Amino acid sequence: MIKQQQSSTIRQQAIDWLVRKQSGTFAVAERQRFEQWLAADSLHRRIYEQVERVWLDLPYPQTELSTARKKSSWLSVLPRNLVLASAAASLLCAIGLGTREGWPLIDGRVFQTAKGELQQITLSDNSLIELNSDTQLAVHYSWFGRSLELVRGEALFSVAPGKLRPFEVSAGGGKLRDIGTRFDVAIGSSANKISVLEGAIDLNLLATGEQRQTKAGQVITYNAATILSEPIAADVQTFAAWRNHKLIFRNTKLSEVIKELERYHPVHIRLADSSLGGLTLGGIFDNNDLGRFLSTLEAVLPVDIKREKNGDVMINHSKS
């Protein structure tokens, strides 16, 4: 509690110093006192730099205020201190919002994983994002919303509750709005899948305006043009099994199995005959051991598998 009170006092002092610096009458003696204040404690400098970043991120930073004063006669007659007091109030509001929503309010980072790599990201609002193999995610956090774009791959979103700004994810032609949830989104070549572990999400297709709500324990599939399947109850065990390096197949066609394998390994897997793609596979497999998986595949399906010199895989009909 004492540390919080100390930080609050320093933050107010930092705002006061910033307002004075922007006043245009920052005398040499005052600048020296400011430098002494910064040097007195490393926490002073750290909090001042945070406050200064908030100032620069304000919707109406100093440059816009200066332009507005030149263009607007009524604003130009206002005392500079009044304008700066308004800016200080905006700073306090921004810092208050940041305290609740997480800092920084604005975030434009891009994250991506290589094949076989998993990554966990904790965003400024304490939302946790887990990226599957070969995934790219762009963050578009602003003053007014928390938006993310799943460019490719798959991610599990555990959204921090109780925030003022809405949480939205764009993926494969759809926009998902969180309703206090934990959900997995996977972008596929012909279909995208949303699996809801907790809470619910609202899905809106950007091209058609179709909307569906999916609740905990349900899965929905869609592409950019239409809803492919209505929300249905699904096997919770399969939700985000990739987090434990597992692949779970339930009578899955071999053509789909191959697509999954290629997400985790930098190899190209080919079928000598397209009819092989219709063979089905079931079971739980490690996604990080390709050799073992291929050996199992030969044991349970009527296929022969050959590894080529470049590491690629050829699957053919079994000769025996």
C-alpha positions in Angstrom: 0.0 0.0 0.0 2.9 2.4 0.9 4.5 1.6 -2.5 1.3 2.4 -4.3 0.9 5.7 -2.5 4.6 6.6 -3.3 4.1 5.8 -7.0 0.9 7.8 -7.1 2.7 10.8 -5.5 5.6 10.5 -7.9 3.2 10.2 -10.9 1.5 13.4 -9.9 4.9 15.2 -9.6 5.9 13.8 -13.0 2.7 15.3 -14.5 3.4 18.6 -12.9 6.9 18.7 -14.3 5.6 17.7 -17.8 3.0 20.5 -17.7 5.7 23.0 -16.8 8.0 21.8 -19.6 5.1 22.3 -22.1 4.3 25.8 -20.7 6.9 27.6 -22.9 8.3 29.4 -19.8 10.6 26.6 -18.5 13.4 28.7 -17.0 17.0 27.5 -16.6 16.7 27.3 -12.8 13.5 25.3 -13.1 15.1 22.9 -15.6 17.9 22.4 -13.1 15.4 21.5 -10.3 13.7 19.2 -12.8 17.0 17.4 -13.5 17.7 17.1 -9.8 14.3 15.6 -9.3 15.0 13.0 -12.0 18.4 12.1 -10.5 17.1 11.8 -7.0 15.5 8.4 -7.6 15.4 6.0 -10.5 11.7 5.6 -10.0 11.3 9.3 -10.7 12.8 8.9 -14.2 10.9 5.7 -14.9 7.5 7.1 -14.0 8.3 10.4 -15.8 9.1 8.5 -19.0 5.8 6.6 -18.7 3.9 9.9 -18.3 5.7 11.4 -21.2 4.7 8.5 -23.4 1.1 8.9 -22.4 1.3 12.6 -23.4 2.7 11.6 -26.8 0.0 9.0 -27.3 -2.9 11.4 -26.4 -5.4 11.8 -29.2 -4.6 15.5 -29.1 -0.9 15.9 -28.3 0.9 19.2 -28.2 1.3 19.6 -32.0 -2.4 19.2 -32.5 -3.2 21.6 -29.7 -0.8 24.2 -31.1 -2.4 23.9 -34.6 -5.9 24.1 -33.1 -5.0 27.3 -31.3 -3.8 28.9 -34.5 -6.9 27.9 -36.5 -9.5 28.6 -33.8 -10.0 32.2 -32.6 -11.9 31.1 -29.5 -9.2 28.6 -28.5 -6.3 31.1 -29.2 -7.6 33.5 -26.6 -7.5 30.8 -23.9 -4.7 31.1 -21.4 -1.9 28.6 -22.2 -2.1 27.4 -18.6 -5.7 26.5 -19.1 -4.9 24.5 -22.2 -2.1 22.8 -20.3 -4.3 22.1 -17.3 -6.7 20.4 -19.7 -3.8 18.3 -21.1 -2.9 17.4 -17.5 -6.4 16.3 -16.9 -6.2 14.2 -20.0 -3.0 12.7 -18.7 -4.6 11.8 -15.4 -7.5 10.2 -17.3 -5.2 8.3 -19.5 -3.1 7.0 -16.6 -6.3 6.0 -14.8 -7.5 4.1 -17.9 -4.1 2.5 -18.2 -4.2 1.4 -14.5 -7.5 -0.4 -15.2 -6.9 -1.6 -18.8 -3.1 -2.3 -18.6 -0.1 -0.4 -19.9 0.6 0.5 -22.7 -2.9 1.3 -24.0 -1.5 1.3 -27.6 0.2 -1.8 -28.9 1.0 -2.6 -32.5 3.3 -5.6 -32.2 3.4 -8.6 -34.5 4.2 -12.1 -33.2 4.9 -15.2 -35.2 6.1 -18.8 -34.6 8.2 -21.1 -36.8 7.2 -24.6 -37.7 7.3 -26.7 -34.5 7.5 -23.6 -32.2 4.9 -22.6 -29.6 4.8 -19.3 -27.9 3.0 -17.6 -25.0 2.3 -13.9 -25.0 0.9 -11.8 -22.1 -0.5 -8.6 -23.4 -0.7 -5.3 -21.4 -4.2 -6.0 -20.2 -3.1 -9.4 -18.9 -4.9 -11.3 -21.7 -2.9 -14.5 -22.4 -2.4 -15.6 -26.0 -0.8 -19.0 -26.9 0.4 -19.4 -30.5 0.5 -22.7 -32.2 3.2 -23.7 -34.8 3.6 -21.6 -37.9 1.3 -18.8 -36.7 1.3 -15.0 -37.1 -0.7 -12.6 -34.9 -0.9 -8.8 -35.2 -1.9 -6.7 -32.2 -4.0 -3.5 -32.8 -4.6 -2.2 -29.3 -5.8 1.4 -29.2 -7.4 3.9 -26.8 -10.8 2.6 -27.9 -10.5 -1.1 -28.4 -8.5 -4.3 -28.2 -8.3 -5.8 -31.7 -6.1 -8.6 -32.9 -5.7 -10.2 -36.3 -4.8 -13.9 -36.7 -3.1 -13.8 -40.0 -2.4 -17.5 -40.2 -2.2 -20.5 -38.0 -3.9 -21.1 -34.7 -4.1 -19.4 -31.3 -5.7 -19.9 -27.9 -7.1 -16.7 -26.4 -7.6 -16.3 -22.6 -9.1 -12.9 -22.4 -8.7 -10.7 -19.3 -12.1 -9.9 -17.8 -13.6 -6.7 -16.5 -12.1 -4.3 -19.1 -13.8 -1.3 -20.6 -12.4 -1.8 -24.1 -14.0 -4.5 -26.3 -11.8 -7.5 -27.3 -12.1 -8.6 -31.0 -10.2 -11.0 -33.2 -10.2 -10.9 -37.0 -9.5 -14.3 -38.6 -10.2 -15.8 -42.0 -12.9 -13.3 -43.0 -14.7 -13.3 -39.7 -14.7 -11.0 -36.7 -15.0 -12.5 -33.2 -16.1 -10.5 -30.2 -15.3 -11.9 -26.8 -18.0 -12.3 -24.1 -15.7 -13.1 -21.2 -14.1 -16.1 -22.8 -11.4 -18.6 -23.5 -11.4 -19.8 -27.1 -9.2 -21.3 -29.8 -9.2 -20.1 -33.4 -7.6 -22.1 -36.2 -7.3 -20.9 -39.8 -7.5 -23.7 -42.4 -7.0 -23.9 -46.1 -10.8 -24.3 -46.8 -12.4 -23.9 -43.3 -11.7 -22.0 -40.1 -12.7 -23.4 -36.7 -13.5 -21.7 -33.4 -13.6 -23.8 -30.3 -15.0 -22.2 -27.1 -13.6 -23.5 -23.8 -15.2 -20.9 -21.5 -17.9 -18.2 -21.9 -19.0 -17.3 -25.4 -18.1 -15.5 -28.6 -20.1 -13.6 -31.2 -18.9 -14.4 -34.8 -19.7 -11.9 -37.6 -18.8 -12.6 -41.2 -17.5 -9.4 -42.7 -18.6 -10.3 -46.3 -22.1 -11.4 -45.6 -23.0 -10.0 -42.2 -24.0 -13.5 -40.9 -23.8 -13.7 -37.2 -23.6 -16.6 -34.8 -23.0 -17.0 -31.0 -20.9 -20.0 -29.9 -20.9 -21.0 -26.2 -18.6 -23.0 -24.0 -18.1 -26.6 -25.2 -19.1 -25.8 -28.7 -17.4 -25.6 -32.1 -18.2 -23.6 -35.2 -16.6 -23.7 -38.7 -16.8 -21.0 -41.3 -14.9 -19.5 -44.2 -14.9 -15.9 -45.6 -18.1 -16.6 -47.6 -20.4 -18.5 -45.2 -21.0 -20.4 -42.0 -20.1 -24.0 -42.8 -21.5 -25.6 -39.6 -23.7 -24.3 -36.9 -22.4 -24.3 -33.3 -22.4 -27.8 -32.0 -21.2 -29.6 -28.9 -17.7 -31.0 -29.3 -15.2 -33.2 -27.6 -13.5 -30.9 -25.1 -10.4 -33.2 -25.0 -9.5 -32.1 -28.6 -9.7 -28.4 -27.8 -6.2 -27.0 -28.1 -4.5 -30.4 -27.7 -1.6 -28.8 -29.5 -0.6 -27.1 -26.3 0.6 -30.5 -25.0 2.2 -31.3 -28.4 -0.6 -33.7 -29.3 -2.6 -34.4 -32.4 -6.0 -36.0 -32.0 -7.7 -37.5 -35.0 -11.2 -39.0 -35.1 -11.7 -40.9 -38.4 -9.8 -38.1 -40.1 -8.9 -38.4 -43.8 -5.3 -38.9 -44.5 -5.3 -35.8 -46.8 -6.3 -33.7 -43.7 -3.8 -35.5 -41.5 -1.0 -34.6 -43.9 -2.0 -30.9 -43.7 -1.8 -31.0 -40.0 1.7 -32.7 -40.0 3.0 -30.1 -42.4 2.1 -27.3 -40.0 4.5 -28.7 -37.5 7.4 -29.9 -39.7 9.3 -28.2 -42.5 8.7 -31.1 -44.9 6.5 -31.7 -47.9 4.4 -34.9 -47.7 3.1 -36.3 -51.0 0.6 -39.0 -51.9 1.6 -41.2 -54.8 -2.1 -41.7 -55.5 -4.9 -39.2 -54.7 -7.1 -42.1 -53.6 -4.9 -42.6 -50.6 -6.2 -39.3 -49.2 -9.5 -41.0 -48.4 -8.0 -43.4 -45.9 -9.0 -42.5 -42.4 -6.9 -42.4 -39.2 -7.9 -42.2 -35.5 -5.9 -41.8 -32.3 -3.7 -39.5 -30.2 -0.2 -38.8 -31.5 2.8 -36.6 -30.6 3.2 -33.8 -33.1 6.9 -33.3 -32.5 8.1 -36.7 -33.5 7.6 -37.1 -37.3 9.6 -40.3 -37.6 7.6 -42.1 -35.0 4.3 -40.8 -36.5 5.3 -42.1 -40.0 6.2 -45.5 -38.5 2.8 -45.7 -36.8 1.1 -44.7 -40.0 2.7 -47.6 -41.9 1.7 -50.0 -39.1 -2.0 -49.0 -39.0 -2.7 -48.1 -42.7 -2.0 -50.1 -45.9 0.7 -47.7 -47.0 4.5 -47.7 -47.6 6.4 -44.6 -46.7 9.7 -43.4 -48.2 11.8 -40.5 -46.9 13.5 -38.7 -49.8 17.0 -37.2 -49.7 15.7 -33.7 -49.2 13.6 -34.8 -46.2 10.3 -34.9 -48.0 7.9 -37.9 -47.6 6.3 -40.0 -50.3 3.3 -42.2 -49.3 2.3 -45.0 -51.6 0.1 -48.1 -51.5 1.4 -50.9 -49.5 3.0 -53.7 -51.7 2.3 -56.4 -49.2 
